[in-house]
């Protein structure tokens, strides 16, 4: 009987360890995305601060780049939201594995 319980506990731990590696990968990806988002914000702030001193053609190019940066920031924000949702799902999976 004790051997069977030990086998069940061992199996549960094995099932819970695999999602932990997935959680680690998601965390790393979220770190990369936040770094990229901060670089986009820094670039946008720099362009916005230089905007009054630029010529007409340069201002048009700066506005185009700001539009592109805004689009990239929205995409990264969606990716971050999805990544956090995935991490929470993996945490829920691990919890259910231990409770079950």
Residue pairs with C-beta under 8 A, 6 or more apart in sequence:
12 97
12 98
12 100
15 97
16 94
16 97
16 98
19 90
19 93
19 94
19 97
20 94
22 90
23 87
23 90
23 91
23 94
26 83
26 86
26 87
26 90
27 87
29 83
30 80
30 83
30 84
30 87
33 76
33 79
33 80
33 83
34 80
36 76
37 73
37 76
37 77
37 80
40 69
40 72
40 73
40 76
41 73
43 69
44 66
44 69
44 70
44 73
47 62
47 65
47 66
47 69
48 66
50 62
51 59
51 62
54 62
